[in-house]
Structure formats: C-alpha cells, structure tokens
C-alpha cells in the first residue's frame, strides 16, 4: 500500500464513494440555495404588494425628484431660499403634469372612439385584402384575439396605480399626499441623502459615487428618450401628413409617451399607424408607413438614441428588454418605464464600487 504526499494511505477504492458524496452534497446545497432564492423572491413580492399603496408613490416621487433636482439646485444657487425653491419647482411640476394630462385626454381619450373606428376600418381592409389574395385569415384572427385578450391585462398594468395599487379613491388621495410629501424632501434635501446614508457605516465615497451614477442614469434616460422621440417622429409624421392618414396629432402623442417603453412602445405605435393607413389609403399607404417606421425605429433610432442617451443606458439590449418585461410584470406600466434606467444605474454602480475597492489594492501592489 502506497502513501500520498500528505502521509495518508492512497485508497483508490474509497475515493469514488467520497466523490459521489461530495457531488450529492454540492447538488443539495445548490438545490436548497435555489429554493431559498425563490422563497426570498416570493416574500419580497408579497411585501412589495402589501406596501405598494405607499411604495409606488414614493418611487414616482423619487424619480421626479431626481429629474427635477437640478432645477431646485439652480434656484438655490441664485440665492432663492431652499423651501421657496422647492415649492416653486413643485408648483411648476403640478402645472406641467396637468398640461400633459390635458394633452393626453384631448389627444387620446377624447378621440379614442375615432381611433377605434379607424383601427376597425383598417382591420376590415386587411382581412379583405388577405381574402382577395387567397390567403388564410385565421392567423390574423388569432393575432387579433391574442391582442384582445391581452389588452385588459395591459390596461390593468397601465391603470394599476389607480386600481390595484391605490385601492380606490381614498388610497389615491393618500398616495398622492405621500408622493408630494416625499417629493418635497427629495427636492429640498436630496443632495444630503448620500451623507446621511454614509452615517450607517458605509464608505462615503462609494455612497456618493453610487448616488451620482444613479441620478445621471435616470436623468439621462428620460431626457435622452424624449429627445430621441422628438427627433425620430418627423420620419413617419411627414409621410402621414402627405398621405392624409387620419389622426396625426394623437398618433404623435401616443408615439412620444410609448417611446419610454424600450423596443415595445414604438413598434406598438407603428402597428397602429400601419393599420390606420391601410384602412384610409390602402396597401400603398400602409407599405409606405411600414417602411418609414422600420427606418425610424431601426438604424436611425439607434444612432439618435446612442447620441441622446450617451452613457446613461449603456447596457446590453437583451438586458434592456428583460428589465422592461420584468418591470412590467412586477409593477405594470410604471415598472416597464423604470426597469431599464434602474438596471443601468445598478450595473454602473456595481462596476464603480468594484473599481473603487480595487484601486487601493492596485496602489499597494
């Protein structure tokens, strides 16, 4: 019998059972870890659902505060008292939100019946065209059924802030109060938050770096997306006006707001426009509008968004799409909008913290 370098007898006969036991133990550890992660996710989802009536308004207030904080800071630099500067920004925000709501109501809600009628005309024209060319219409009918079945779920996500999250009028009022209350302190004291968080024993430099990156990611995403929508809209708006496609203003409003849903919103608008164009101008008009949307939402949008977004959303497109889908599943339309900038902020923050922690080691080496 030989001995190993450690002085123990070499036992080939017992090595195989030990390896099997170790493999089984590893599989067990991984399995229980997966079970633990699933339990944590379920508990977290239940916790978020339990406090969603307050959590969602706070998230909205935080995002608004991050976006509007430079305006309040500019007023403070002009020696406007902090409280007065905060109230001015909040008042301007309320007026702006009211104006956008009125624009959406006038452009979309009030004309929804006309939009629906135009869509039905386009749908009927599409089915007739398919029959004239001896094509099967079952696939189109299946697609329409799928959209019809999914529409209530999408509407639930869109109106979840009112129905599922705020639980009625009373909760809506309370949620609005909490949102405005929290927005006030974010605008007034947002620049002090990193120092307060660092008092919990965290590295002040890391906390400040993460806060700055998060702010830049959120601001850059919303401003860059708005610029991209405004710049790319004329590519299909001008052909719409030339071809006489109905409802150009509601279509632009729809395109602008849906552009904040990466990859999904613009193509939804494109499908609506092509269908309306098919009903109003026939195959030629629909084909022209389809080409313009492919161009505007293809290479041109990629080039414009790369310039407009800058470094605020430099994450892989697959990760952007996954964050949009997961965000929509968790929090409806709000989650779809906030998913990409939040993921971008997390990815960049993790990389920045890793670099900060690795810098001293490189210097000491």
MARKE-722074 format. One record per residue (C-alpha): residue number from 1; residue in one letter; x, y, z. Coordinates in nm, 2 decimals. Example, Ala and Ser with C-alpha at 12.3 -4.5 7.8 and 13.67 -1.06 7.14 Angstrom:
# MARKE-722074
KOLSE/1/a/1.23/-0.45/0.78
KOLSE/2/s/1.37/-0.11/0.71
# end
This chain:
# MARKE-722074
KOLSE/1/x/0.00/0.00/0.00
KOLSE/2/x/0.15/0.34/-0.10
KOLSE/3/x/0.11/0.67/0.08
KOLSE/4/x/0.02/1.01/-0.06
KOLSE/5/x/0.24/1.32/-0.01
KOLSE/6/x/0.03/1.41/0.30
KOLSE/7/x/0.12/1.08/0.46
KOLSE/8/x/-0.22/0.92/0.43
KOLSE/9/x/-0.26/0.58/0.26
KOLSE/10/x/-0.37/0.60/-0.10
KOLSE/11/x/-0.72/0.45/-0.11
KOLSE/12/x/-0.85/0.44/-0.47
KOLSE/13/x/-1.13/0.22/-0.37
KOLSE/14/x/-1.27/0.48/-0.12
KOLSE/15/x/-1.21/0.78/-0.35
KOLSE/16/x/-1.51/0.72/-0.58
KOLSE/17/x/-1.77/0.70/-0.30
KOLSE/18/x/-1.63/1.01/-0.14
KOLSE/19/x/-1.65/1.20/-0.47
KOLSE/20/x/-2.01/1.08/-0.51
KOLSE/21/x/-2.10/1.20/-0.16
KOLSE/22/x/-1.93/1.54/-0.23
KOLSE/23/x/-2.13/1.57/-0.56
KOLSE/24/x/-2.46/1.48/-0.39
KOLSE/25/x/-2.38/1.74/-0.12
KOLSE/26/x/-2.30/2.01/-0.38
KOLSE/27/x/-2.62/1.93/-0.57
KOLSE/28/x/-2.81/1.95/-0.24
KOLSE/29/x/-2.66/2.29/-0.15
KOLSE/30/x/-2.74/2.43/-0.49
KOLSE/31/x/-3.09/2.30/-0.48
KOLSE/32/x/-3.16/2.44/-0.13
KOLSE/33/x/-3.00/2.77/-0.24
KOLSE/34/x/-3.24/2.79/-0.54
KOLSE/35/x/-3.53/2.71/-0.31
KOLSE/36/x/-3.41/2.99/-0.07
KOLSE/37/x/-3.38/3.24/-0.35
KOLSE/38/x/-3.74/3.15/-0.47
KOLSE/39/x/-3.87/3.19/-0.11
KOLSE/40/x/-3.69/3.53/-0.08
KOLSE/41/x/-3.84/3.65/-0.41
KOLSE/42/x/-4.19/3.54/-0.31
KOLSE/43/x/-4.16/3.71/0.03
KOLSE/44/x/-4.02/4.02/-0.13
KOLSE/45/x/-4.31/4.03/-0.38
KOLSE/46/x/-4.57/3.98/-0.10
KOLSE/47/x/-4.40/4.26/0.10
KOLSE/48/x/-4.40/4.49/-0.20
KOLSE/49/x/-4.76/4.41/-0.27
KOLSE/50/x/-4.85/4.48/0.10
KOLSE/51/x/-4.69/4.82/0.09
KOLSE/52/x/-4.75/4.91/-0.28
KOLSE/53/x/-5.00/5.17/-0.19
KOLSE/54/x/-4.72/5.37/-0.04
KOLSE/55/x/-4.42/5.23/-0.22
KOLSE/56/x/-4.53/5.32/-0.58
KOLSE/57/x/-4.60/5.69/-0.49
KOLSE/58/x/-4.26/5.70/-0.32
KOLSE/59/x/-4.09/5.56/-0.62
KOLSE/60/x/-4.26/5.81/-0.85
KOLSE/61/x/-4.17/6.09/-0.62
KOLSE/62/x/-3.81/5.98/-0.61
KOLSE/63/x/-3.78/5.96/-0.99
KOLSE/64/x/-3.94/6.30/-1.02
KOLSE/65/x/-3.71/6.44/-0.75
KOLSE/66/x/-3.40/6.31/-0.93
KOLSE/67/x/-3.51/6.45/-1.26
KOLSE/68/x/-3.61/6.79/-1.11
KOLSE/69/x/-3.33/6.83/-0.86
KOLSE/70/x/-3.10/7.03/-1.09
KOLSE/71/x/-3.38/7.29/-1.13
KOLSE/72/x/-3.41/7.33/-0.75
KOLSE/73/x/-3.03/7.34/-0.72
KOLSE/74/x/-3.01/7.62/-0.98
KOLSE/75/x/-3.26/7.82/-0.79
KOLSE/76/x/-3.07/7.77/-0.46
KOLSE/77/x/-2.75/7.89/-0.64
KOLSE/78/x/-2.94/8.21/-0.72
KOLSE/79/x/-2.99/8.26/-0.35
KOLSE/80/x/-3.35/8.15/-0.35
KOLSE/81/x/-3.44/8.01/-0.01
KOLSE/82/x/-3.44/7.62/-0.02
KOLSE/83/x/-3.80/7.59/0.09
KOLSE/84/x/-3.92/7.85/-0.16
KOLSE/85/x/-3.71/7.70/-0.44
KOLSE/86/x/-3.87/7.36/-0.36
KOLSE/87/x/-4.22/7.50/-0.37
KOLSE/88/x/-4.16/7.68/-0.70
KOLSE/89/x/-4.03/7.35/-0.86
KOLSE/90/x/-4.32/7.15/-0.72
KOLSE/91/x/-4.58/7.41/-0.84
KOLSE/92/x/-4.42/7.40/-1.19
KOLSE/93/x/-4.43/7.02/-1.18
KOLSE/94/x/-4.80/7.02/-1.09
KOLSE/95/x/-4.87/7.26/-1.38
KOLSE/96/x/-4.67/7.06/-1.63
KOLSE/97/x/-4.83/6.73/-1.52
KOLSE/98/x/-5.17/6.89/-1.55
KOLSE/99/x/-5.09/7.02/-1.90
KOLSE/100/x/-4.96/6.68/-2.02
KOLSE/101/x/-5.26/6.51/-1.87
KOLSE/102/x/-5.49/6.75/-2.06
KOLSE/103/x/-5.29/6.69/-2.38
KOLSE/104/x/-5.33/6.31/-2.34
KOLSE/105/x/-5.70/6.35/-2.26
KOLSE/106/x/-5.77/6.57/-2.56
KOLSE/107/x/-5.54/6.38/-2.79
KOLSE/108/x/-5.61/6.02/-2.70
KOLSE/109/x/-5.91/5.98/-2.46
KOLSE/110/x/-6.15/6.22/-2.63
KOLSE/111/x/-6.07/6.08/-2.97
KOLSE/112/x/-6.05/5.72/-2.86
KOLSE/113/x/-6.38/5.63/-3.04
KOLSE/114/x/-6.25/5.77/-3.36
KOLSE/115/x/-5.91/5.59/-3.32
KOLSE/116/x/-6.10/5.27/-3.26
KOLSE/117/x/-6.32/5.32/-3.56
KOLSE/118/x/-6.02/5.39/-3.78
KOLSE/119/x/-5.85/5.07/-3.65
KOLSE/120/x/-6.16/4.86/-3.73
KOLSE/121/x/-6.17/5.01/-4.08
KOLSE/122/x/-5.81/4.92/-4.13
KOLSE/123/x/-5.86/4.57/-3.98
KOLSE/124/x/-6.16/4.51/-4.22
KOLSE/125/x/-5.95/4.63/-4.51
KOLSE/126/x/-5.66/4.40/-4.41
KOLSE/127/x/-5.89/4.09/-4.39
KOLSE/128/x/-6.05/4.18/-4.73
KOLSE/129/x/-5.70/4.21/-4.89
KOLSE/130/x/-5.60/3.87/-4.75
KOLSE/131/x/-5.91/3.71/-4.89
KOLSE/132/x/-5.86/3.88/-5.23
KOLSE/133/x/-5.51/3.72/-5.25
KOLSE/134/x/-5.64/3.38/-5.14
KOLSE/135/x/-5.45/3.40/-4.81
KOLSE/136/x/-5.56/3.24/-4.49
KOLSE/137/x/-5.72/3.49/-4.24
KOLSE/138/x/-5.71/3.25/-3.94
KOLSE/139/x/-5.36/3.37/-3.84
KOLSE/140/x/-5.47/3.73/-3.84
KOLSE/141/x/-5.78/3.64/-3.64
KOLSE/142/x/-5.57/3.46/-3.39
KOLSE/143/x/-5.35/3.77/-3.36
KOLSE/144/x/-5.65/3.99/-3.31
KOLSE/145/x/-5.78/3.75/-3.04
KOLSE/146/x/-5.45/3.75/-2.86
KOLSE/147/x/-5.43/4.13/-2.86
KOLSE/148/x/-5.79/4.15/-2.74
KOLSE/149/x/-5.72/3.90/-2.46
KOLSE/150/x/-5.40/4.08/-2.36
KOLSE/151/x/-5.54/4.43/-2.37
KOLSE/152/x/-5.72/4.41/-2.04
KOLSE/153/x/-5.40/4.29/-1.87
KOLSE/154/x/-5.21/4.58/-2.03
KOLSE/155/x/-5.48/4.82/-1.92
KOLSE/156/x/-5.46/4.67/-1.57
KOLSE/157/x/-5.09/4.75/-1.57
KOLSE/158/x/-5.15/5.10/-1.70
KOLSE/159/x/-5.42/5.17/-1.45
KOLSE/160/x/-5.27/4.97/-1.18
KOLSE/161/x/-5.17/5.28/-1.00
KOLSE/162/x/-5.53/5.37/-0.95
KOLSE/163/x/-5.69/5.02/-0.92
KOLSE/164/x/-5.45/4.76/-0.79
KOLSE/165/x/-5.21/4.99/-0.62
KOLSE/166/x/-5.40/5.27/-0.46
KOLSE/167/x/-5.71/5.06/-0.38
KOLSE/168/x/-5.97/5.32/-0.46
KOLSE/169/x/-6.02/5.69/-0.42
KOLSE/170/x/-5.91/5.71/-0.06
KOLSE/171/x/-5.59/5.53/-0.13
KOLSE/172/x/-5.53/5.75/-0.43
KOLSE/173/x/-5.56/6.06/-0.22
KOLSE/174/x/-5.32/5.91/0.04
KOLSE/175/x/-5.08/5.80/-0.22
KOLSE/176/x/-5.08/6.15/-0.38
KOLSE/177/x/-5.02/6.30/-0.04
KOLSE/178/x/-4.72/6.07/0.03
KOLSE/179/x/-4.58/6.13/-0.31
KOLSE/180/x/-4.59/6.51/-0.27
KOLSE/181/x/-4.47/6.49/0.08
KOLSE/182/x/-4.17/6.28/-0.02
KOLSE/183/x/-4.11/6.49/-0.33
KOLSE/184/x/-4.07/6.80/-0.12
KOLSE/185/x/-3.79/6.65/0.09
KOLSE/186/x/-3.62/6.49/-0.21
KOLSE/187/x/-3.61/6.83/-0.38
KOLSE/188/x/-3.50/7.01/-0.07
KOLSE/189/x/-3.26/6.77/0.08
KOLSE/190/x/-3.18/6.52/-0.19
KOLSE/191/x/-2.81/6.63/-0.21
KOLSE/192/x/-2.78/6.55/0.16
KOLSE/193/x/-2.91/6.19/0.13
KOLSE/194/x/-2.57/6.03/0.05
KOLSE/195/x/-2.41/6.18/0.36
KOLSE/196/x/-2.69/6.06/0.58
KOLSE/197/x/-2.67/5.71/0.43
KOLSE/198/x/-2.30/5.70/0.48
KOLSE/199/x/-2.35/5.75/0.86
KOLSE/200/x/-2.47/5.39/0.87
KOLSE/201/x/-2.11/5.28/0.85
KOLSE/202/x/-2.07/5.28/0.47
KOLSE/203/x/-1.79/5.44/0.27
KOLSE/204/x/-1.89/5.80/0.20
KOLSE/205/x/-1.70/5.79/-0.14
KOLSE/206/x/-1.88/5.48/-0.25
KOLSE/207/x/-2.22/5.61/-0.14
KOLSE/208/x/-2.16/5.94/-0.32
KOLSE/209/x/-2.04/5.77/-0.64
KOLSE/210/x/-2.34/5.53/-0.64
KOLSE/211/x/-2.58/5.83/-0.58
KOLSE/212/x/-2.43/6.04/-0.86
KOLSE/213/x/-2.43/5.75/-1.11
KOLSE/214/x/-2.79/5.67/-1.03
KOLSE/215/x/-2.90/6.03/-1.07
KOLSE/216/x/-2.72/6.06/-1.40
KOLSE/217/x/-2.86/5.73/-1.53
KOLSE/218/x/-3.22/5.83/-1.45
KOLSE/219/x/-3.19/6.18/-1.58
KOLSE/220/x/-3.00/6.08/-1.89
KOLSE/221/x/-3.26/5.81/-1.97
KOLSE/222/x/-3.57/6.02/-1.96
KOLSE/223/x/-3.41/6.33/-2.13
KOLSE/224/x/-3.24/6.11/-2.40
KOLSE/225/x/-3.56/5.91/-2.47
KOLSE/226/x/-3.76/6.23/-2.50
KOLSE/227/x/-3.50/6.38/-2.75
KOLSE/228/x/-3.50/6.05/-2.95
KOLSE/229/x/-3.88/6.05/-2.98
KOLSE/230/x/-3.89/6.41/-3.09
KOLSE/231/x/-3.61/6.37/-3.35
KOLSE/232/x/-3.74/6.05/-3.50
KOLSE/233/x/-4.11/6.14/-3.51
KOLSE/234/x/-4.09/6.35/-3.83
KOLSE/235/x/-3.96/6.05/-4.02
KOLSE/236/x/-4.31/5.90/-4.01
KOLSE/237/x/-4.51/6.21/-3.93
KOLSE/238/x/-4.43/6.38/-4.26
KOLSE/239/x/-4.54/6.08/-4.48
KOLSE/240/x/-4.85/6.06/-4.26
KOLSE/241/x/-4.94/6.42/-4.35
KOLSE/242/x/-4.86/6.38/-4.72
KOLSE/243/x/-5.07/6.06/-4.75
KOLSE/244/x/-5.35/6.21/-4.55
KOLSE/245/x/-5.35/5.94/-4.28
KOLSE/246/x/-5.61/6.03/-4.01
KOLSE/247/x/-5.53/6.14/-3.65
KOLSE/248/x/-5.17/6.26/-3.68
KOLSE/249/x/-5.17/6.45/-3.35
KOLSE/250/x/-5.30/6.16/-3.14
KOLSE/251/x/-5.05/5.93/-3.31
KOLSE/252/x/-4.76/6.16/-3.22
KOLSE/253/x/-4.87/6.19/-2.86
KOLSE/254/x/-4.90/5.81/-2.85
KOLSE/255/x/-4.56/5.76/-3.01
KOLSE/256/x/-4.40/6.01/-2.77
KOLSE/257/x/-4.52/5.85/-2.45
KOLSE/258/x/-4.49/5.49/-2.57
KOLSE/259/x/-4.13/5.57/-2.66
KOLSE/260/x/-4.04/5.54/-2.29
KOLSE/261/x/-4.11/5.16/-2.32
KOLSE/262/x/-3.79/5.04/-2.49
KOLSE/263/x/-3.84/4.84/-2.81
KOLSE/264/x/-4.21/4.78/-2.74
KOLSE/265/x/-4.37/5.12/-2.74
KOLSE/266/x/-4.25/5.25/-3.08
KOLSE/267/x/-4.35/4.92/-3.26
KOLSE/268/x/-4.70/4.93/-3.10
KOLSE/269/x/-4.74/5.28/-3.24
KOLSE/270/x/-4.61/5.16/-3.57
KOLSE/271/x/-4.87/4.87/-3.59
KOLSE/272/x/-5.15/5.12/-3.51
KOLSE/273/x/-5.03/5.36/-3.78
KOLSE/274/x/-4.99/5.09/-4.04
KOLSE/275/x/-5.34/4.96/-3.97
KOLSE/276/x/-5.50/5.30/-3.99
KOLSE/277/x/-5.31/5.38/-4.31
KOLSE/278/x/-5.43/5.05/-4.46
KOLSE/279/x/-5.79/5.15/-4.39
KOLSE/280/x/-5.75/5.51/-4.52
KOLSE/281/x/-5.51/5.47/-4.81
KOLSE/282/x/-5.49/5.11/-4.90
KOLSE/283/x/-5.19/4.88/-4.95
KOLSE/284/x/-4.96/5.15/-5.08
KOLSE/285/x/-5.01/5.39/-4.79
KOLSE/286/x/-4.97/5.10/-4.54
KOLSE/287/x/-4.65/4.99/-4.71
KOLSE/288/x/-4.50/5.34/-4.71
KOLSE/289/x/-4.58/5.39/-4.34
KOLSE/290/x/-4.44/5.04/-4.25
KOLSE/291/x/-4.12/5.13/-4.43
KOLSE/292/x/-4.09/5.47/-4.25
KOLSE/293/x/-4.14/5.30/-3.92
KOLSE/294/x/-3.88/5.04/-3.99
KOLSE/295/x/-3.64/5.32/-4.09
KOLSE/296/x/-3.72/5.54/-3.79
KOLSE/297/x/-3.71/5.26/-3.54
KOLSE/298/x/-3.41/5.09/-3.69
KOLSE/299/x/-3.07/5.23/-3.76
KOLSE/300/x/-3.18/5.60/-3.73
KOLSE/301/x/-3.33/5.55/-3.39
KOLSE/302/x/-3.02/5.35/-3.28
KOLSE/303/x/-2.79/5.63/-3.39
KOLSE/304/x/-3.00/5.91/-3.24
KOLSE/305/x/-3.05/5.72/-2.91
KOLSE/306/x/-2.68/5.65/-2.88
KOLSE/307/x/-2.62/6.02/-2.91
KOLSE/308/x/-2.91/6.13/-2.69
KOLSE/309/x/-2.87/5.87/-2.41
KOLSE/310/x/-2.49/5.90/-2.40
KOLSE/311/x/-2.36/5.68/-2.12
KOLSE/312/x/-2.69/5.67/-1.93
KOLSE/313/x/-2.81/5.34/-2.07
KOLSE/314/x/-2.50/5.16/-2.20
KOLSE/315/x/-2.62/4.81/-2.12
KOLSE/316/x/-2.69/4.52/-2.35
KOLSE/317/x/-3.01/4.54/-2.55
KOLSE/318/x/-3.12/4.20/-2.42
KOLSE/319/x/-3.08/4.32/-2.06
KOLSE/320/x/-3.29/4.63/-2.15
KOLSE/321/x/-3.56/4.41/-2.29
KOLSE/322/x/-3.56/4.17/-1.99
KOLSE/323/x/-3.57/4.46/-1.74
KOLSE/324/x/-3.87/4.61/-1.94
KOLSE/325/x/-4.06/4.28/-1.93
KOLSE/326/x/-3.98/4.20/-1.56
KOLSE/327/x/-4.06/4.56/-1.46
KOLSE/328/x/-4.39/4.54/-1.64
KOLSE/329/x/-4.47/4.20/-1.47
KOLSE/330/x/-4.39/4.34/-1.12
KOLSE/331/x/-4.53/4.70/-1.15
KOLSE/332/x/-4.73/4.73/-1.47
KOLSE/333/x/-4.65/5.02/-1.70
KOLSE/334/x/-4.45/5.21/-1.43
KOLSE/335/x/-4.22/4.91/-1.40
KOLSE/336/x/-4.17/4.89/-1.77
KOLSE/337/x/-4.07/5.25/-1.78
KOLSE/338/x/-3.84/5.24/-1.48
KOLSE/339/x/-3.69/4.90/-1.53
KOLSE/340/x/-3.41/5.00/-1.78
KOLSE/341/x/-3.28/5.31/-1.60
KOLSE/342/x/-3.28/5.13/-1.27
KOLSE/343/x/-3.09/4.83/-1.41
KOLSE/344/x/-2.85/5.07/-1.58
KOLSE/345/x/-2.79/5.25/-1.26
KOLSE/346/x/-2.73/4.92/-1.07
KOLSE/347/x/-2.49/4.79/-1.33
KOLSE/348/x/-2.28/5.11/-1.34
KOLSE/349/x/-2.28/5.14/-0.96
KOLSE/350/x/-2.16/4.79/-0.91
KOLSE/351/x/-1.88/4.84/-1.16
KOLSE/352/x/-1.79/5.18/-1.00
KOLSE/353/x/-1.78/5.03/-0.64
KOLSE/354/x/-1.56/4.74/-0.77
KOLSE/355/x/-1.32/4.99/-0.92
KOLSE/356/x/-1.31/5.19/-0.60
KOLSE/357/x/-1.24/4.89/-0.39
KOLSE/358/x/-0.98/4.76/-0.63
KOLSE/359/x/-0.79/5.09/-0.66
KOLSE/360/x/-0.62/5.07/-0.31
KOLSE/361/x/-0.51/4.72/-0.38
KOLSE/362/x/-0.35/4.82/-0.71
KOLSE/363/x/-0.17/5.11/-0.54
KOLSE/364/x/-0.05/4.89/-0.26
KOLSE/365/x/0.07/4.63/-0.52
# end
